[in-house]
Amino acid sequence: MRKDIFQKCLTLYPESVWYEQLDALRSQLNRWNKEHQMIYRQFLAEAEMIQLDGNGRFLISKRNMQMAGISQDVRFIGMNDYIEIWSNDNAEEPFMKAEDFGSALESIMESVE
């Protein structure tokens, strides 16, 4: 789990997807470039391994809760190969207005046959 790069939510990856993401990032970075080294360090430093308890539950650390603005209730959004965890207080933040969504989807899908 780590804080999302672009939005105020947490991202929860299955282990295999996490390692695919790391491999993809590493393949784009130069070990001998200071900025690249800092990017990689920050990407890893904001990640935490999650352990499930006997009932399949996990705790979100206080640090992650603060970074995502989570105070109590959360909302899980499945995003194909990972899950976003949002504060319920920001329930509308990850979504577009209905009319904008319709227009954007129409624009994307008009080229698909």
ZANU-586004 format. One record per atom (N, C-alpha, C): residue number from 1; residue in one letter; x, y, z. Coordinates in pm, whole numbers. Last residue first. Layout:
<atom num="NUM" residu="A" xx="X" yy="Y" zz="Z"/>
...
This chain:
<atom num="113" residu="E" xx="-1469" yy="44" zz="-3249"/>
<atom num="113" residu="E" xx="-1580" yy="-12" zz="-3328"/>
<atom num="113" residu="E" xx="-1626" yy="-141" zz="-3270"/>
<atom num="112" residu="V" xx="-1366" yy="348" zz="-3116"/>
<atom num="112" residu="V" xx="-1374" yy="203" zz="-3098"/>
<atom num="112" residu="V" xx="-1493" yy="150" zz="-3177"/>
<atom num="111" residu="S" xx="-1390" yy="616" zz="-3131"/>
<atom num="111" residu="S" xx="-1295" yy="554" zz="-3225"/>
<atom num="111" residu="S" xx="-1296" yy="403" zz="-3214"/>
<atom num="110" residu="E" xx="-1562" yy="678" zz="-2928"/>
<atom num="110" residu="E" xx="-1608" yy="698" zz="-3065"/>
<atom num="110" residu="E" xx="-1515" yy="635" zz="-3169"/>
<atom num="109" residu="M" xx="-1456" yy="656" zz="-2672"/>
<atom num="109" residu="M" xx="-1515" yy="536" zz="-2732"/>
<atom num="109" residu="M" xx="-1558" yy="554" zz="-2876"/>
<atom num="108" residu="I" xx="-1367" yy="912" zz="-2602"/>
<atom num="108" residu="I" xx="-1275" yy="798" zz="-2601"/>
<atom num="108" residu="I" xx="-1329" yy="683" zz="-2685"/>
<atom num="107" residu="S" xx="-1603" yy="1064" zz="-2625"/>
<atom num="107" residu="S" xx="-1485" yy="1100" zz="-2702"/>
<atom num="107" residu="S" xx="-1387" yy="983" zz="-2712"/>
<atom num="106" residu="E" xx="-1768" yy="937" zz="-2438"/>
<atom num="106" residu="E" xx="-1807" yy="940" zz="-2579"/>
<atom num="106" residu="E" xx="-1686" yy="968" zz="-2667"/>
<atom num="105" residu="L" xx="-1627" yy="997" zz="-2205"/>
<atom num="105" residu="L" xx="-1642" yy="858" zz="-2247"/>
<atom num="105" residu="L" xx="-1680" yy="848" zz="-2394"/>
<atom num="104" residu="A" xx="-1658" yy="1276" zz="-2200"/>
<atom num="104" residu="A" xx="-1523" yy="1216" zz="-2206"/>
<atom num="104" residu="A" xx="-1530" yy="1072" zz="-2256"/>
<atom num="103" residu="S" xx="-1939" yy="1301" zz="-2181"/>
<atom num="103" residu="S" xx="-1866" yy="1358" zz="-2294"/>
<atom num="103" residu="S" xx="-1728" yy="1295" zz="-2311"/>
<atom num="102" residu="G" xx="-1989" yy="1170" zz="-1935"/>
<atom num="102" residu="G" xx="-2052" yy="1125" zz="-2059"/>
<atom num="102" residu="G" xx="-1977" yy="1174" zz="-2182"/>
<atom num="101" residu="F" xx="-1835" yy="1331" zz="-1760"/>
<atom num="101" residu="F" xx="-1805" yy="1189" zz="-1776"/>
<atom num="101" residu="F" xx="-1863" yy="1136" zz="-1907"/>
<atom num="100" residu="D" xx="-1968" yy="1573" zz="-1777"/>
<atom num="100" residu="D" xx="-1829" yy="1566" zz="-1821"/>
<atom num="100" residu="D" xx="-1788" yy="1421" zz="-1847"/>
<atom num="99" residu="E" xx="-2216" yy="1499" zz="-1666"/>
<atom num="99" residu="E" xx="-2210" yy="1545" zz="-1805"/>
<atom num="99" residu="E" xx="-2069" yy="1542" zz="-1862"/>
<atom num="98" residu="A" xx="-2137" yy="1423" zz="-1402"/>
<atom num="98" residu="A" xx="-2203" yy="1328" zz="-1493"/>
<atom num="98" residu="A" xx="-2193" yy="1372" zz="-1638"/>
<atom num="97" residu="K" xx="-1807" yy="1514" zz="-1301"/>
<atom num="97" residu="K" xx="-1950" yy="1545" zz="-1310"/>
<atom num="97" residu="K" xx="-2010" yy="1457" zz="-1418"/>
<atom num="96" residu="M" xx="-1588" yy="1249" zz="-1194"/>
<atom num="96" residu="M" xx="-1620" yy="1363" zz="-1278"/>
<atom num="96" residu="M" xx="-1769" yy="1394" zz="-1263"/>
<atom num="95" residu="F" xx="-1442" yy="1144" zz="-879"/>
<atom num="95" residu="F" xx="-1534" yy="1131" zz="-992"/>
<atom num="95" residu="F" xx="-1555" yy="1262" zz="-1066"/>
<atom num="94" residu="P" xx="-1304" yy="1157" zz="-641"/>
<atom num="94" residu="P" xx="-1244" yy="1080" zz="-751"/>
<atom num="94" residu="P" xx="-1329" yy="1074" zz="-877"/>
<atom num="93" residu="E" xx="-1471" yy="1331" zz="-472"/>
<atom num="93" residu="E" xx="-1344" yy="1375" zz="-531"/>
<atom num="93" residu="E" xx="-1294" yy="1290" zz="-648"/>
<atom num="92" residu="E" xx="-1689" yy="1238" zz="-336"/>
<atom num="92" residu="E" xx="-1710" yy="1287" zz="-473"/>
<atom num="92" residu="E" xx="-1580" yy="1319" zz="-545"/>
<atom num="91" residu="A" xx="-1595" yy="1164" zz="-83"/>
<atom num="91" residu="A" xx="-1663" yy="1065" zz="-167"/>
<atom num="91" residu="A" xx="-1679" yy="1110" zz="-312"/>
<atom num="90" residu="N" xx="-1435" yy="1246" zz="130"/>
<atom num="90" residu="N" xx="-1404" yy="1295" zz="-5"/>
<atom num="90" residu="N" xx="-1473" yy="1208" zz="-109"/>
<atom num="89" residu="D" xx="-1518" yy="1102" zz="346"/>
<atom num="89" residu="D" xx="-1540" yy="1247" zz="350"/>
<atom num="89" residu="D" xx="-1516" yy="1311" zz="213"/>
<atom num="88" residu="N" xx="-1422" yy="854" zz="303"/>
<atom num="88" residu="N" xx="-1563" yy="875" zz="269"/>
<atom num="88" residu="N" xx="-1598" yy="1023" zz="273"/>
<atom num="87" residu="S" xx="-1108" yy="837" zz="153"/>
<atom num="87" residu="S" xx="-1184" yy="881" zz="269"/>
<atom num="87" residu="S" xx="-1328" yy="900" zz="224"/>
<atom num="86" residu="W" xx="-1029" yy="551" zz="-47"/>
<atom num="86" residu="W" xx="-1061" yy="692" zz="-33"/>
<atom num="86" residu="W" xx="-1128" yy="719" zz="101"/>
<atom num="85" residu="I" xx="-823" yy="338" zz="-201"/>
<atom num="85" residu="I" xx="-891" yy="354" zz="-74"/>
<atom num="85" residu="I" xx="-905" yy="504" zz="-49"/>
<atom num="84" residu="E" xx="-815" yy="138" zz="-493"/>
<atom num="84" residu="E" xx="-798" yy="270" zz="-433"/>
<atom num="84" residu="E" xx="-879" yy="273" zz="-304"/>
<atom num="83" residu="I" xx="-648" yy="-153" zz="-592"/>
<atom num="83" residu="I" xx="-765" yy="-96" zz="-525"/>
<atom num="83" residu="I" xx="-728" yy="41" zz="-471"/>
<atom num="82" residu="Y" xx="-551" yy="-304" zz="-907"/>
<atom num="82" residu="Y" xx="-524" yy="-250" zz="-774"/>
<atom num="82" residu="Y" xx="-652" yy="-190" zz="-718"/>
<atom num="81" residu="D" xx="-626" yy="-381" zz="-1160"/>
<atom num="81" residu="D" xx="-528" yy="-463" zz="-1091"/>
<atom num="81" residu="D" xx="-481" yy="-404" zz="-957"/>
<atom num="80" residu="N" xx="-912" yy="-234" zz="-1164"/>
<atom num="80" residu="N" xx="-853" yy="-339" zz="-1245"/>
<atom num="80" residu="N" xx="-754" yy="-421" zz="-1164"/>
<atom num="79" residu="M" xx="-981" yy="-86" zz="-923"/>
<atom num="79" residu="M" xx="-926" yy="-23" zz="-1044"/>
<atom num="79" residu="M" xx="-848" yy="-124" zz="-1128"/>
<atom num="78" residu="G" xx="-1233" yy="-55" zz="-688"/>
<atom num="78" residu="G" xx="-1151" yy="-149" zz="-764"/>
<atom num="78" residu="G" xx="-1110" yy="-87" zz="-896"/>
<atom num="77" residu="I" xx="-1241" yy="140" zz="-414"/>
<atom num="77" residu="I" xx="-1275" yy="143" zz="-557"/>
<atom num="77" residu="I" xx="-1179" yy="51" zz="-630"/>
<atom num="76" residu="F" xx="-1374" yy="181" zz="-94"/>
<atom num="76" residu="F" xx="-1284" yy="104" zz="-178"/>
<atom num="76" residu="F" xx="-1333" yy="111" zz="-322"/>
<atom num="75" residu="R" xx="-1384" yy="427" zz="149"/>
<atom num="75" residu="R" xx="-1452" yy="376" zz="29"/>
<atom num="75" residu="R" xx="-1346" yy="305" zz="-54"/>
<atom num="74" residu="V" xx="-1411" yy="462" zz="507"/>
<atom num="74" residu="V" xx="-1338" yy="460" zz="380"/>
<atom num="74" residu="V" xx="-1427" yy="403" zz="270"/>
<atom num="73" residu="D" xx="-1445" yy="653" zz="808"/>
<atom num="73" residu="D" xx="-1502" yy="564" zz="706"/>
<atom num="73" residu="D" xx="-1424" yy="576" zz="576"/>
<atom num="72" residu="Q" xx="-1222" yy="829" zz="935"/>
<atom num="72" residu="Q" xx="-1292" yy="713" zz="989"/>
<atom num="72" residu="Q" xx="-1338" yy="619" zz="878"/>
<atom num="71" residu="S" xx="-1034" yy="990" zz="810"/>
<atom num="71" residu="S" xx="-1058" yy="1007" zz="953"/>
<atom num="71" residu="S" xx="-1130" yy="886" zz="1011"/>
<atom num="70" residu="I" xx="-793" yy="1037" zz="566"/>
<atom num="70" residu="I" xx="-893" yy="944" zz="618"/>
<atom num="70" residu="I" xx="-908" yy="966" zz="768"/>
<atom num="69" residu="G" xx="-605" yy="1169" zz="410"/>
<atom num="69" residu="G" xx="-715" yy="1246" zz="469"/>
<atom num="69" residu="G" xx="-826" yy="1158" zz="522"/>
<atom num="68" residu="A" xx="-385" yy="1036" zz="326"/>
<atom num="68" residu="A" xx="-505" yy="1024" zz="242"/>
<atom num="68" residu="A" xx="-623" yy="1102" zz="299"/>
<atom num="67" residu="M" xx="-201" yy="1092" zz="528"/>
<atom num="67" residu="M" xx="-168" yy="1129" zz="390"/>
<atom num="67" residu="M" xx="-291" yy="1128" zz="300"/>
<atom num="66" residu="Q" xx="-337" yy="979" zz="750"/>
<atom num="66" residu="Q" xx="-315" yy="1123" zz="741"/>
<atom num="66" residu="Q" xx="-287" yy="1167" zz="598"/>
<atom num="65" residu="M" xx="-323" yy="708" zz="686"/>
<atom num="65" residu="M" xx="-454" yy="772" zz="704"/>
<atom num="65" residu="M" xx="-441" yy="924" zz="692"/>
<atom num="64" residu="N" xx="-48" yy="667" zz="683"/>
<atom num="64" residu="N" xx="-123" yy="657" zz="558"/>
<atom num="64" residu="N" xx="-260" yy="723" zz="570"/>
<atom num="63" residu="R" xx="0" yy="707" zz="961"/>
<atom num="63" residu="R" xx="71" yy="787" zz="859"/>
<atom num="63" residu="R" xx="-5" yy="786" zz="728"/>
<atom num="62" residu="K" xx="-150" yy="509" zz="1079"/>
<atom num="62" residu="K" xx="-188" yy="650" zz="1101"/>
<atom num="62" residu="K" xx="-123" yy="739" zz="996"/>
<atom num="61" residu="S" xx="-216" yy="230" zz="857"/>
<atom num="61" residu="S" xx="-133" yy="304" zz="952"/>
<atom num="61" residu="S" xx="-181" yy="448" zz="964"/>
<atom num="60" residu="I" xx="-486" yy="21" zz="853"/>
<atom num="60" residu="I" xx="-421" yy="129" zz="779"/>
<atom num="60" residu="I" xx="-344" yy="212" zz="881"/>
<atom num="59" residu="L" xx="-497" yy="-330" zz="897"/>
<atom num="59" residu="L" xx="-502" yy="-196" zz="954"/>
<atom num="59" residu="L" xx="-432" yy="-99" zz="860"/>
<atom num="58" residu="F" xx="-706" yy="-585" zz="756"/>
<atom num="58" residu="F" xx="-577" yy="-518" zz="773"/>
<atom num="58" residu="F" xx="-600" yy="-381" zz="833"/>
<atom num="57" residu="R" xx="-853" yy="-918" zz="754"/>
<atom num="57" residu="R" xx="-858" yy="-772" zz="771"/>
<atom num="57" residu="R" xx="-717" yy="-716" zz="780"/>
<atom num="56" residu="G" xx="-881" yy="-1193" zz="757"/>
<atom num="56" residu="G" xx="-862" yy="-1127" zz="628"/>
<atom num="56" residu="G" xx="-869" yy="-975" zz="636"/>
<atom num="55" residu="N" xx="-881" yy="-1304" zz="1004"/>
<atom num="55" residu="N" xx="-1012" yy="-1282" zz="942"/>
<atom num="55" residu="N" xx="-1002" yy="-1210" zz="808"/>
<atom num="54" residu="G" xx="-619" yy="-1304" zz="1087"/>
<atom num="54" residu="G" xx="-684" yy="-1432" zz="1065"/>
<atom num="54" residu="G" xx="-820" yy="-1422" zz="999"/>
<atom num="53" residu="D" xx="-494" yy="-1017" zz="900"/>
<atom num="53" residu="D" xx="-511" yy="-1096" zz="1021"/>
<atom num="53" residu="D" xx="-586" yy="-1225" zz="988"/>
<atom num="52" residu="L" xx="-249" yy="-937" zz="654"/>
<atom num="52" residu="L" xx="-387" yy="-965" zz="689"/>
<atom num="52" residu="L" xx="-392" yy="-1043" zz="819"/>
<atom num="51" residu="Q" xx="-21" yy="-678" zz="615"/>
<atom num="51" residu="Q" xx="-40" yy="-814" zz="666"/>
<atom num="51" residu="Q" xx="-188" yy="-830" zz="703"/>
<atom num="50" residu="I" xx="137" yy="-487" zz="370"/>
<atom num="50" residu="I" xx="17" yy="-508" zz="449"/>
<atom num="50" residu="I" xx="9" yy="-655" zz="490"/>
<atom num="49" residu="M" xx="414" yy="-275" zz="344"/>
<atom num="49" residu="M" xx="360" yy="-409" zz="325"/>
<atom num="49" residu="M" xx="242" yy="-425" zz="420"/>
<atom num="48" residu="E" xx="408" yy="54" zz="216"/>
<atom num="48" residu="E" xx="406" yy="-34" zz="334"/>
<atom num="48" residu="E" xx="351" yy="-169" zz="293"/>
<atom num="47" residu="A" xx="573" yy="335" zz="67"/>
<atom num="47" residu="A" xx="502" yy="207" zz="57"/>
<atom num="47" residu="A" xx="513" yy="130" zz="188"/>
<atom num="46" residu="E" xx="730" yy="555" zz="61"/>
<atom num="46" residu="E" xx="589" yy="578" zz="90"/>
<atom num="46" residu="E" xx="507" yy="449" zz="85"/>
<atom num="45" residu="A" xx="977" yy="462" zz="-21"/>
<atom num="45" residu="A" xx="961" yy="506" zz="118"/>
<atom num="45" residu="A" xx="815" yy="525" zz="156"/>
<atom num="44" residu="L" xx="951" yy="415" zz="-297"/>
<atom num="44" residu="L" xx="960" yy="303" zz="-203"/>
<atom num="44" residu="L" xx="931" yy="344" zz="-59"/>
<atom num="43" residu="F" xx="938" yy="679" zz="-395"/>
<atom num="43" residu="F" xx="835" yy="582" zz="-433"/>
<atom num="43" residu="F" xx="833" yy="466" zz="-334"/>
<atom num="42" residu="Q" xx="1177" yy="784" zz="-293"/>
<atom num="42" residu="Q" xx="1049" yy="834" zz="-244"/>
<atom num="42" residu="Q" xx="935" yy="736" zz="-276"/>
<atom num="41" residu="R" xx="1364" yy="634" zz="-440"/>
<atom num="41" residu="R" xx="1365" yy="631" zz="-294"/>
<atom num="41" residu="R" xx="1229" yy="676" zz="-239"/>
<atom num="40" residu="Y" xx="1302" yy="712" zz="-703"/>
<atom num="40" residu="Y" xx="1288" yy="572" zz="-663"/>
<atom num="40" residu="Y" xx="1280" yy="560" zz="-511"/>
<atom num="39" residu="I" xx="1364" yy="986" zz="-687"/>
<atom num="39" residu="I" xx="1231" yy="941" zz="-726"/>
<atom num="39" residu="I" xx="1207" yy="799" zz="-677"/>
<atom num="38" residu="M" xx="1638" yy="977" zz="-627"/>
<atom num="38" residu="M" xx="1545" yy="1037" zz="-532"/>
<atom num="38" residu="M" xx="1400" yy="994" zz="-561"/>
<atom num="37" residu="Q" xx="1738" yy="863" zz="-860"/>
<atom num="37" residu="Q" xx="1759" yy="795" zz="-732"/>
<atom num="37" residu="Q" xx="1660" yy="847" zz="-627"/>
<atom num="36" residu="H" xx="1675" yy="1061" zz="-1043"/>
<atom num="36" residu="H" xx="1614" yy="929" zz="-1056"/>
<atom num="36" residu="H" xx="1625" yy="851" zz="-925"/>
<atom num="35" residu="E" xx="1845" yy="1265" zz="-950"/>
<atom num="35" residu="E" xx="1699" yy="1283" zz="-945"/>
<atom num="35" residu="E" xx="1626" yy="1149" zz="-955"/>
<atom num="34" residu="K" xx="2101" yy="1146" zz="-999"/>
<atom num="34" residu="K" xx="2059" yy="1184" zz="-864"/>
<atom num="34" residu="K" xx="1907" yy="1198" zz="-853"/>
<atom num="33" residu="N" xx="2181" yy="868" zz="-1183"/>
<atom num="33" residu="N" xx="2119" yy="999" zz="-1193"/>
<atom num="33" residu="N" xx="2059" yy="1034" zz="-1057"/>
<atom num="32" residu="W" xx="2260" yy="609" zz="-1182"/>
<atom num="32" residu="W" xx="2365" yy="710" zz="-1163"/>
<atom num="32" residu="W" xx="2313" yy="852" zz="-1180"/>
<atom num="31" residu="R" xx="2044" yy="454" zz="-1247"/>
<atom num="31" residu="R" xx="2097" yy="444" zz="-1111"/>
<atom num="31" residu="R" xx="2197" yy="556" zz="-1081"/>
<atom num="30" residu="N" xx="1783" yy="574" zz="-1425"/>
<atom num="30" residu="N" xx="1928" yy="556" zz="-1433"/>
<atom num="30" residu="N" xx="1983" yy="560" zz="-1291"/>
<atom num="29" residu="L" xx="1462" yy="427" zz="-1501"/>
<atom num="29" residu="L" xx="1552" yy="510" zz="-1420"/>
<atom num="29" residu="L" xx="1699" yy="473" zz="-1441"/>
<atom num="28" residu="Q" xx="1300" yy="252" zz="-1625"/>
<atom num="28" residu="Q" xx="1303" yy="388" zz="-1679"/>
<atom num="28" residu="Q" xx="1403" yy="479" zz="-1608"/>
<atom num="27" residu="S" xx="1309" yy="22" zz="-1481"/>
<atom num="27" residu="S" xx="1356" yy="15" zz="-1621"/>
<atom num="27" residu="S" xx="1366" yy="154" zz="-1684"/>
<atom num="26" residu="R" xx="1187" yy="95" zz="-1242"/>
<atom num="26" residu="R" xx="1333" yy="75" zz="-1247"/>
<atom num="26" residu="R" xx="1386" yy="77" zz="-1389"/>
<atom num="25" residu="L" xx="915" yy="90" zz="-1328"/>
<atom num="25" residu="L" xx="980" yy="214" zz="-1285"/>
<atom num="25" residu="L" xx="1131" yy="203" zz="-1296"/>
<atom num="24" residu="A" xx="882" yy="-184" zz="-1384"/>
<atom num="24" residu="A" xx="856" yy="-83" zz="-1488"/>
<atom num="24" residu="A" xx="925" yy="49" zz="-1453"/>
<atom num="23" residu="D" xx="940" yy="-295" zz="-1132"/>
<atom num="23" residu="D" xx="1023" yy="-329" zz="-1249"/>
<atom num="23" residu="D" xx="1006" yy="-225" zz="-1360"/>
<atom num="22" residu="L" xx="727" yy="-185" zz="-981"/>
<atom num="22" residu="L" xx="867" yy="-154" zz="-949"/>
<atom num="22" residu="L" xx="960" yy="-182" zz="-1066"/>
<atom num="21" residu="Q" xx="510" yy="-306" zz="-1112"/>
<atom num="21" residu="Q" xx="522" yy="-160" zz="-1110"/>
<atom num="21" residu="Q" xx="667" yy="-119" zz="-1080"/>
<atom num="20" residu="E" xx="563" yy="-574" zz="-1053"/>
<atom num="20" residu="E" xx="559" yy="-531" zz="-1194"/>
<atom num="20" residu="E" xx="576" yy="-380" zz="-1202"/>
<atom num="19" residu="Y" xx="534" yy="-564" zz="-776"/>
<atom num="19" residu="Y" xx="667" yy="-590" zz="-832"/>
<atom num="19" residu="Y" xx="672" yy="-558" zz="-981"/>
<atom num="18" residu="W" xx="257" yy="-511" zz="-763"/>
<atom num="18" residu="W" xx="354" yy="-418" zz="-704"/>
<atom num="18" residu="W" xx="492" yy="-438" zz="-765"/>
<atom num="17" residu="V" xx="154" yy="-742" zz="-876"/>
<atom num="17" residu="V" xx="136" yy="-615" zz="-948"/>
<atom num="17" residu="V" xx="236" yy="-512" zz="-895"/>
<atom num="16" residu="S" xx="220" yy="-930" zz="-677"/>
<atom num="16" residu="S" xx="271" yy="-946" zz="-813"/>
<atom num="16" residu="S" xx="261" yy="-816" zz="-893"/>
<atom num="15" residu="E" xx="79" yy="-830" zz="-447"/>
<atom num="15" residu="E" xx="225" yy="-835" zz="-450"/>
<atom num="15" residu="E" xx="281" yy="-846" zz="-592"/>
<atom num="14" residu="P" xx="-182" yy="-599" zz="-525"/>
<atom num="14" residu="P" xx="-139" yy="-736" zz="-498"/>
<atom num="14" residu="P" xx="14" yy="-740" zz="-515"/>
<atom num="13" residu="Y" xx="-194" yy="-272" zz="-379"/>
<atom num="13" residu="Y" xx="-156" yy="-358" zz="-491"/>
<atom num="13" residu="Y" xx="-139" yy="-502" zz="-444"/>
<atom num="12" residu="L" xx="-369" yy="8" zz="-310"/>
<atom num="12" residu="L" xx="-338" yy="-123" zz="-254"/>
<atom num="12" residu="L" xx="-316" yy="-219" zz="-370"/>
<atom num="11" residu="T" xx="-334" yy="347" zz="-252"/>
<atom num="11" residu="T" xx="-343" yy="241" zz="-352"/>
<atom num="11" residu="T" xx="-292" yy="112" zz="-290"/>
<atom num="10" residu="L" xx="-522" yy="614" zz="-109"/>
<atom num="10" residu="L" xx="-421" yy="511" zz="-98"/>
<atom num="10" residu="L" xx="-441" yy="409" zz="-208"/>
<atom num="9" residu="C" xx="-556" yy="961" zz="-209"/>
<atom num="9" residu="C" xx="-609" yy="831" zz="-173"/>
<atom num="9" residu="C" xx="-492" yy="735" zz="-157"/>
<atom num="8" residu="K" xx="-546" yy="1220" zz="-357"/>
<atom num="8" residu="K" xx="-543" yy="1202" zz="-212"/>
<atom num="8" residu="K" xx="-617" yy="1074" zz="-173"/>
<atom num="7" residu="Q" xx="-343" yy="1164" zz="-653"/>
<atom num="7" residu="Q" xx="-466" yy="1197" zz="-583"/>
<atom num="7" residu="Q" xx="-454" yy="1165" zz="-435"/>
<atom num="6" residu="F" xx="-93" yy="1091" zz="-761"/>
<atom num="6" residu="F" xx="-162" yy="1208" zz="-812"/>
<atom num="6" residu="F" xx="-281" yy="1253" zz="-729"/>
<atom num="5" residu="I" xx="9" yy="869" zz="-625"/>
<atom num="5" residu="I" xx="101" yy="973" zz="-671"/>
<atom num="5" residu="I" xx="27" yy="1103" zz="-704"/>
<atom num="4" residu="D" xx="-136" yy="739" zz="-327"/>
<atom num="4" residu="D" xx="-139" yy="758" zz="-471"/>
<atom num="4" residu="D" xx="-49" yy="875" zz="-509"/>
<atom num="3" residu="K" xx="56" yy="584" zz="-77"/>
<atom num="3" residu="K" xx="-27" yy="697" zz="-116"/>
<atom num="3" residu="K" xx="-21" yy="709" zz="-267"/>
<atom num="2" residu="R" xx="44" yy="223" zz="-73"/>
<atom num="2" residu="R" xx="116" yy="350" zz="-72"/>
<atom num="2" residu="R" xx="18" yy="461" zz="-104"/>
<atom num="1" residu="M" xx="85" yy="-117" zz="0"/>
<atom num="1" residu="M" xx="0" yy="0" zz="0"/>
<atom num="1" residu="M" xx="89" yy="123" zz="0"/>
